[in-house]
């Protein structure tokens, strides 16, 4: 008992000393920091060196857009913008010396209540210091440096100068640094002319430029504007009535045609997101760190893609498009088109939009079928069919395009070439619906999929980049790659900060992938015409290279995707709001763009680059019967996994097959064994 009392007394004494020592230590640290800041004196604002981008041949493509940066005296800015910024970022800015301790305590209490980092407490001075001198590293050294630079700013600059500097360097998205650039980007007017409605919208953007951009998500931008206006009311800068009027006031957003077009604009946009979201470079590093970014872009291939998009689709139609081209060996994105005209719409449909691929999804199904007992010669009847599923509780009744059916058995090779929906759903149900999901996932499709009958017809949406990646797995004979845009990043001194190491993973069967690829060349082979023409018949005359491909269509989407071992590309055409594609020219644009692009991009490459792996054989098959072609039957070379080709002939059997095998003379050893037995 006595021993416990002594322990408690010692602990109490230790706590009292700690309670005394901690504030003294903090005070001493603050004094040292203040003295160091005083001795260091005013700071030199660093000069900006924006990141520059190079293509895969080392040619300059573009740079991190800091040209959209215009300095403006804070006295010239609209008062509403300054008040809105102060309210939402640092309402006690003029009442503290760089650190708002009251706000820090409130923020800490809120964080404790939520058991997470729910609220920040950075002041405008702290943010300005970070924007100018620091990265986003979450280390004690960075926090200490932030405090040091904040004190130096407060000691040597006026509050007006700090606020002005902050408003002229903060990032508003879309390459706009500073209030003047932000105002012109979003409202096509000077920051001095902003209304309360416009100022409150603009002031809310820096908290999340990609989230609160009215161009990208108007609904979220309006919610953020409401937060800004309410904060202005709480801060005493505004009456409730004025806030309500400003919130409901119409906003006239600028059109993107004011933006100067760049080379490969959509690629550069995606590149910027890749640098920030995946590689975790900061806005400040990209804007002023002097980085050199080497990319996978092939400028010639990119120009070819842009040329054919512009050439094929008339300027009079509002229909949109997207194209992605990959090098299947590495996964490098060599071309990207996210829309018809970047100056009119910066929305990148190649990576951000997800649309139903229709029959362009069928190759994943037929790969699964080949893995589960089907061959290119397997026959099923093409006829109107109602499918029962979910233990007979539900029905699914798909239709063939135009209501055409063979009304007799057709081969799987022909079903793929004609895009027969009945054959596809029968196959899907026969092998088990989870098999398609598994095959698509393995190939690289990451969007939400469900084991339902309609999945065989591509009813679940995917992105253009995603579909291209999936097809690249077939082009690689089952080896999956990860699409990439950046090969290397160096700093201003040439030190390598990031270097890409392409990785392949064998996820699908090599032989099956090759057999499927050869089936996909049938889309252009008129020998597979049947109750309708092969789906690539109208563009087959444009192609001189052997390519594997598949068309896809839904009421509001048109697709064409395909590959050689050297190049994969996918093209989507449709309306942004999902309107129906009702005319033939609209529904044919994707095929035409794809065929011209592939033929131009493959110029000088081998006409047939496909090489069969070991374990597959080529057999002449009659397209109608699915049997080996004998005399009197038309024949088409078809690949099979060894041991799965048909053994029965249509027509008359080939003469050499009727000849009896010659009797071979037995060896001396064989004769000795025979005599002994």
PETAKA-V490679 format. One record per pair of residues at least 6 apart in sequence whose ideal C-beta (glycine too) atoms are under 8 Angstrom apart, sorted by the first residue. I is the first residue (numbers start at 1). J is the second residue. If there is no record, write none. Layout:
# PETAKA-V490679
I_J, I_J
This chain:
# PETAKA-V490679
33_147, 33_148, 33_151, 34_151, 34_155, 36_148, 37_148, 37_151, 37_152, 37_155, 38_155, 40_152, 41_152, 41_156, 42_152, 42_156, 42_157, 43_132, 43_133, 43_149, 43_152, 43_153, 43_156, 45_132, 45_165, 46_132, 46_133, 46_288, 47_288, 48_66, 48_69, 48_287, 48_288, 49_288, 49_289, 49_290, 49_492, 50_63, 50_64, 50_65, 50_66, 50_286, 50_287, 50_288, 50_290, 51_63, 51_64, 51_275, 51_285, 51_286, 51_287, 51_289, 51_290, 51_291, 51_292, 51_293, 52_60, 52_62, 52_63, 52_64, 52_291, 52_292, 52_293, 53_60, 53_61, 53_62, 53_63, 53_64, 53_268, 53_271, 53_293, 53_295, 54_60, 54_61, 54_292, 54_293, 54_294, 54_295, 55_61, 55_295, 55_297, 55_298, 55_299, 55_302, 56_294, 56_295, 56_296, 56_297, 56_298, 56_332, 56_334, 56_487, 57_298, 57_299, 58_294, 59_299, 61_263, 61_264, 61_268, 61_295, 61_297, 61_299, 62_262, 62_263, 62_264, 62_268, 64_175, 64_272, 64_286, 64_287, 64_291, 65_175, 66_175, 66_177, 66_287, 66_288, 67_175, 68_174, 68_175, 68_176, 68_177, 68_181, 68_184, 68_185, 69_168, 69_176, 69_177, 69_178, 69_181, 70_178, 70_180, 70_181, 70_184, 71_168, 71_178, 71_180, 72_167, 72_168, 72_178, 72_179, 72_180, 72_190, 72_191, 72_192, 73_164, 74_82, 74_160, 74_163, 74_164, 74_167, 76_191, 76_192, 77_167, 77_179, 77_180, 77_191, 77_192, 78_191, 78_192, 78_193, 78_194, 78_195, 78_199, 80_194, 80_195, 80_196, 80_199, 80_200, 81_167, 81_179, 81_183, 81_191, 81_194, 81_199, 81_202, 81_203, 82_163, 82_167, 83_199, 83_232, 83_235, 83_237, 83_238, 84_196, 84_199, 84_200, 84_202, 84_203, 84_204, 84_228, 84_229, 84_232, 84_237, 85_124, 85_166, 85_167, 85_203, 86_93, 86_124, 86_163, 86_235, 86_237, 87_203, 87_228, 87_231, 87_232, 87_234, 87_235, 87_237, 88_203, 88_204, 88_207, 88_227, 88_228, 88_231, 88_232, 89_124, 89_127, 89_203, 89_206, 90_100, 90_123, 90_124, 90_125, 91_231, 91_235, 92_100, 92_102, 92_103, 93_123, 93_124, 93_125, 93_159, 93_163, 94_159, 96_123, 97_154, 98_123, 98_125, 98_126, 98_150, 98_151, 98_153, 98_154, 99_123, 99_126, 99_147, 99_150, 100_121, 100_123, 103_121, 103_123, 104_121, 106_119, 106_121, 107_119, 107_120, 107_121, 108_121, 110_118, 110_119, 111_117, 111_118, 111_119, 122_130, 123_150, 124_162, 124_163, 124_166, 125_150, 125_153, 125_154, 125_162, 125_166, 126_146, 126_150, 127_166, 127_170, 128_153, 128_162, 128_165, 128_166, 128_169, 129_146, 129_149, 129_150, 129_152, 129_153, 130_136, 130_146, 130_149, 130_284, 131_166, 131_169, 131_170, 131_171, 131_284, 132_149, 132_165, 132_169, 132_284, 133_145, 133_149, 134_142, 134_145, 134_146, 134_149, 134_284, 135_142, 135_282, 135_284, 135_285, 136_280, 136_282, 153_162, 154_162, 157_165, 167_178, 167_179, 168_177, 168_178, 168_179, 168_180, 169_177, 169_178, 170_177, 170_178, 170_179, 170_206, 171_177, 171_206, 171_209, 171_283, 171_287, 172_178, 172_179, 172_181, 172_182, 172_185, 172_186, 172_202, 172_205, 172_206, 172_209, 173_182, 173_185, 173_205, 173_209, 173_210, 173_213, 174_185, 174_186, 174_209, 174_213, 174_215, 174_259, 174_346, 175_181, 175_185, 176_182, 176_184, 176_185, 176_186, 177_287, 179_191, 179_202, 180_190, 180_191, 182_191, 182_202, 182_205, 183_189, 183_190, 183_191, 183_193, 183_194, 183_198, 183_202, 184_190, 184_254, 184_258, 185_254, 185_258, 186_198, 186_201, 186_202, 186_205, 186_214, 186_215, 186_253, 186_254, 187_194, 187_198, 187_202, 187_251, 187_252, 187_253, 187_254, 188_254, 188_255, 188_258, 189_198, 194_202, 195_246, 195_249, 196_238, 196_242, 196_246, 196_249, 197_225, 197_246, 197_247, 197_249, 197_250, 197_251, 198_251, 200_225, 200_228, 200_229, 200_232, 200_246, 200_247, 201_214, 201_221, 201_222, 201_224, 201_225, 201_228, 201_251, 203_228, 204_212, 204_221, 204_224, 204_225, 204_227, 204_228, 205_212, 205_213, 205_221, 205_224, 207_224, 208_224, 210_216, 210_273, 211_217, 211_220, 212_220, 212_221, 212_224, 213_221, 214_221, 214_222, 214_251, 214_253, 215_253, 215_256, 215_346, 216_347, 222_247, 225_247, 226_247, 229_238, 229_243, 229_246, 229_247, 230_243, 232_238, 232_243, 233_239, 233_240, 233_243, 255_344, 256_342, 256_343, 256_344, 256_345, 256_346, 257_343, 257_344, 259_342, 259_343, 259_346, 260_343, 261_342, 261_343, 262_268, 262_342, 263_299, 263_302, 264_297, 264_299, 264_302, 264_335, 264_336, 265_338, 265_342, 265_346, 266_336, 266_337, 266_338, 266_339, 266_342, 266_348, 266_350, 267_295, 267_297, 267_302, 267_333, 267_335, 267_336, 267_485, 269_338, 269_346, 269_348, 270_333, 270_336, 270_338, 270_348, 270_350, 270_351, 270_485, 271_293, 271_295, 271_485, 271_486, 272_286, 274_485, 274_486, 275_281, 275_286, 275_293, 275_486, 275_489, 276_282, 276_283, 276_286, 279_486, 279_489, 279_498, 281_289, 281_291, 281_489, 285_291, 289_491, 289_492, 290_491, 290_492, 291_489, 291_490, 291_491, 291_492, 291_497, 292_489, 292_490, 292_491, 292_492, 293_486, 293_488, 293_489, 294_486, 294_487, 294_488, 294_489, 294_490, 295_485, 295_486, 295_487, 296_327, 296_330, 296_332, 296_333, 296_334, 296_484, 296_485, 296_486, 296_487, 297_333, 297_334, 297_335, 297_336, 297_485, 298_334, 298_335, 301_325, 301_334, 301_335, 301_601, 302_334, 302_335, 302_336, 304_335, 304_597, 304_600, 304_601, 305_323, 305_325, 305_335, 305_336, 305_337, 305_597, 305_601, 306_337, 307_600, 308_593, 308_596, 308_597, 308_600, 309_321, 309_323, 309_337, 309_340, 309_593, 310_340, 311_596, 312_589, 312_592, 312_593, 312_596, 313_319, 313_321, 313_340, 313_573, 313_589, 313_593, 317_586, 318_575, 319_573, 319_574, 319_575, 319_581, 319_586, 319_589, 320_339, 320_340, 320_345, 320_349, 320_573, 320_574, 320_575, 320_576, 321_337, 321_339, 321_340, 321_349, 321_571, 321_572, 321_573, 321_574, 321_589, 321_590, 321_593, 322_337, 322_338, 322_339, 322_348, 322_349, 322_350, 322_353, 322_464, 322_571, 322_572, 323_335, 323_336, 323_337, 323_350, 323_464, 323_569, 323_570, 323_571, 323_572, 323_593, 323_594, 323_597, 324_333, 324_335, 324_336, 324_337, 324_350, 324_351, 324_464, 324_465, 324_468, 324_569, 324_570, 325_333, 325_334, 325_335, 325_336, 325_468, 325_567, 325_568, 325_569, 325_597, 325_601, 326_332, 326_333, 326_334, 326_468, 326_469, 326_472, 326_481, 326_483, 326_567, 326_568, 326_569, 327_334, 327_566, 327_567, 327_568, 328_472, 328_475, 328_476, 328_481, 328_563, 328_565, 328_566, 328_567, 328_568, 329_476, 329_481, 329_502, 329_565, 329_566, 330_481, 330_484, 330_502, 331_469, 331_472, 331_481, 331_482, 331_483, 331_484, 331_502, 332_483, 332_484, 332_485, 332_487, 332_502, 333_465, 333_483, 333_484, 333_485, 334_567, 335_569, 335_601, 336_348, 336_350, 336_351, 336_465, 337_350, 338_347, 338_348, 338_349, 338_350, 338_351, 338_352, 339_345, 339_346, 339_347, 339_348, 339_349, 347_353, 347_576, 349_464, 349_572, 349_576, 350_463, 350_464, 350_465, 351_463, 351_464, 351_465, 352_463, 353_463, 353_464, 353_572, 353_576, 354_447, 354_461, 354_462, 354_463, 354_466, 355_461, 355_462, 355_554, 355_556, 355_557, 355_572, 355_574, 356_458, 356_459, 356_460, 356_461, 356_554, 356_557, 357_458, 357_461, 357_462, 357_467, 357_552, 357_557, 357_559, 357_561, 358_457, 358_458, 358_552, 358_553, 358_554, 358_557, 358_559, 359_419, 359_421, 359_424, 359_457, 359_458, 359_535, 359_550, 359_551, 359_552, 359_553, 360_458, 360_467, 360_550, 360_551, 360_552, 360_559, 360_560, 360_561, 360_570, 361_440, 361_455, 361_456, 361_457, 361_458, 361_460, 361_462, 361_552, 362_416, 362_419, 362_424, 362_456, 362_457, 362_458, 362_550, 363_416, 363_471, 363_474, 363_516, 363_520, 363_550, 364_436, 364_439, 364_440, 364_443, 364_445, 364_470, 365_424, 365_427, 365_428, 365_436, 365_439, 365_456, 366_374, 366_412, 366_416, 366_427, 366_516, 366_519, 367_439, 367_443, 367_474, 367_508, 367_512, 367_513, 367_516, 368_431, 368_435, 368_436, 368_438, 368_439, 369_378, 369_412, 369_427, 369_430, 369_431, 370_376, 370_512, 370_515, 370_516, 370_641, 371_435, 371_439, 371_509, 371_512, 372_431, 372_432, 372_435, 373_431, 374_412, 374_427, 374_431, 375_412, 375_640, 375_641, 375_644, 375_645, 375_646, 376_411, 376_412, 376_413, 376_515, 376_518, 376_519, 376_621, 376_638, 376_639, 376_640, 377_411, 377_412, 377_413, 377_621, 377_626, 377_627, 377_638, 377_640, 377_645, 377_646, 378_411, 378_412, 378_626, 379_409, 379_410, 379_411, 379_412, 379_626, 380_409, 380_410, 380_412, 380_415, 380_422, 380_423, 380_426, 380_427, 381_406, 381_407, 381_408, 381_409, 381_410, 381_422, 382_400, 382_405, 382_406, 382_407, 382_408, 382_409, 382_410, 382_415, 382_420, 382_422, 382_423, 382_531, 383_405, 383_406, 383_407, 383_408, 383_422, 384_397, 384_399, 384_405, 384_422, 385_397, 385_398, 385_422, 385_425, 385_426, 386_395, 386_396, 386_397, 387_395, 387_396, 387_397, 387_398, 387_425, 387_426, 387_429, 387_453, 388_394, 388_395, 389_395, 389_396, 389_429, 389_452, 389_453, 396_425, 396_453, 396_454, 398_421, 398_422, 398_425, 398_453, 398_454, 398_457, 399_421, 400_420, 400_421, 400_422, 401_419, 401_421, 401_532, 401_553, 402_532, 404_531, 404_532, 405_420, 405_422, 405_531, 406_420, 406_530, 406_531, 407_531, 409_626, 410_418, 410_420, 410_423, 410_530, 411_621, 411_623, 411_626, 412_423, 412_427, 412_519, 413_519, 413_522, 413_528, 413_621, 413_623, 413_638, 414_420, 414_522, 414_528, 414_530, 414_623, 415_423, 415_424, 416_519, 416_520, 416_522, 416_523, 416_550, 417_519, 417_522, 417_523, 417_525, 417_528, 417_534, 417_535, 418_528, 418_529, 418_530, 418_531, 418_532, 418_533, 418_534, 418_535, 419_535, 419_550, 419_551, 421_456, 421_457, 424_456, 424_457, 425_453, 425_456, 425_457, 427_456, 428_436, 428_453, 428_455, 428_456, 429_453, 433_451, 433_452, 433_453, 433_455, 434_451, 436_451, 436_455, 436_456, 437_449, 437_450, 437_451, 437_455, 439_508, 440_449, 440_470, 441_449, 442_473, 442_480, 442_507, 442_508, 443_469, 443_470, 443_473, 443_474, 443_480, 443_507, 443_508, 444_466, 444_469, 444_470, 444_472, 444_473, 444_480, 444_481, 445_462, 445_466, 445_467, 445_469, 445_470, 446_466, 447_460, 447_461, 447_462, 447_463, 447_466, 448_460, 449_455, 449_460, 450_460, 452_459, 458_552, 458_554, 459_554, 462_470, 464_570, 464_571, 464_572, 465_483, 465_570, 467_559, 467_561, 467_570, 468_483, 468_561, 468_568, 468_569, 468_570, 469_480, 469_481, 469_482, 469_483, 471_561, 471_562, 471_563, 471_568, 471_570, 472_480, 472_481, 472_483, 472_563, 472_568, 473_479, 473_480, 473_481, 473_507, 473_508, 473_513, 474_508, 474_513, 474_516, 474_517, 474_520, 474_548, 474_563, 475_517, 475_548, 475_563, 475_564, 475_565, 475_568, 476_504, 476_513, 476_565, 477_510, 477_513, 477_514, 477_517, 477_613, 478_506, 478_507, 478_508, 478_509, 478_510, 478_512, 478_513, 479_504, 479_505, 479_506, 479_507, 479_508, 480_504, 480_505, 480_506, 480_507, 480_508, 481_502, 481_503, 481_504, 482_502, 482_503, 484_500, 484_502, 486_498, 486_500, 487_499, 487_500, 488_496, 488_498, 488_499, 488_500, 489_496, 489_497, 489_498, 489_499, 490_496, 490_497, 491_497, 510_613, 510_615, 511_613, 511_615, 511_616, 511_641, 511_642, 512_641, 514_610, 514_612, 514_613, 514_616, 514_639, 515_616, 515_639, 515_640, 515_641, 517_548, 517_563, 517_610, 518_548, 518_610, 518_638, 518_639, 519_639, 520_548, 520_549, 520_550, 520_562, 521_546, 521_547, 521_548, 521_549, 522_528, 522_534, 523_534, 523_535, 523_536, 523_548, 523_549, 523_550, 523_551, 523_562, 524_534, 524_536, 524_537, 524_539, 524_540, 524_543, 524_547, 524_549, 525_534, 525_636, 526_533, 526_534, 526_537, 526_540, 527_623, 527_634, 527_636, 528_534, 528_623, 528_636, 529_537, 530_623, 530_624, 534_540, 535_550, 535_551, 536_549, 536_551, 536_591, 538_588, 538_591, 539_591, 539_592, 539_594, 539_595, 542_592, 542_595, 542_596, 542_599, 543_595, 543_598, 543_599, 544_599, 544_607, 545_564, 545_598, 545_599, 545_602, 545_605, 545_606, 545_607, 545_608, 545_609, 546_564, 546_607, 546_608, 546_609, 546_610, 547_562, 547_563, 547_564, 547_598, 548_562, 548_563, 548_564, 548_610, 549_560, 549_561, 549_562, 549_563, 549_594, 550_560, 550_561, 550_562, 551_559, 551_560, 551_590, 551_591, 552_558, 552_559, 552_560, 552_561, 553_559, 553_581, 553_587, 555_580, 555_581, 556_574, 556_575, 556_578, 556_579, 556_580, 556_581, 557_572, 557_573, 557_574, 557_581, 558_572, 558_573, 558_574, 558_581, 558_586, 558_587, 558_588, 558_589, 558_590, 558_591, 559_570, 559_571, 559_572, 559_573, 559_590, 560_570, 560_571, 560_590, 560_591, 560_593, 560_594, 560_595, 561_568, 561_569, 561_570, 561_571, 561_594, 562_568, 562_569, 562_594, 562_598, 563_569, 564_598, 564_602, 564_605, 564_609, 564_610, 565_609, 565_610, 565_611, 566_602, 566_605, 566_609, 567_598, 567_601, 567_602, 567_605, 569_594, 569_597, 569_598, 569_601, 570_594, 571_590, 571_593, 571_594, 571_597, 572_590, 573_581, 573_586, 573_589, 573_590, 573_593, 574_581, 575_581, 581_587, 612_618, 612_639, 615_641, 615_642, 616_639, 616_640, 616_641, 616_642, 617_639, 617_640, 617_642, 617_645, 618_637, 618_638, 618_639, 618_640, 619_628, 619_637, 619_638, 619_639, 619_640, 619_645, 619_646, 620_628, 620_629, 620_635, 620_636, 620_637, 620_638, 621_627, 621_628, 621_629, 621_635, 621_636, 621_637, 621_638, 621_645, 621_646, 622_628, 622_629, 622_633, 622_634, 622_635, 622_636, 622_650, 622_651, 623_634, 623_636, 624_634, 625_633, 625_650, 626_646, 627_633, 627_646, 627_648, 627_649, 627_650, 628_645, 628_646, 628_647, 628_648, 628_649, 628_650, 629_635, 629_636, 629_649, 629_650, 629_651, 630_649, 630_650, 630_651, 630_652, 630_653, 630_654, 631_651, 631_652, 631_653, 631_654, 632_650, 632_651, 632_652, 633_649, 633_650, 633_651, 649_657, 666_674
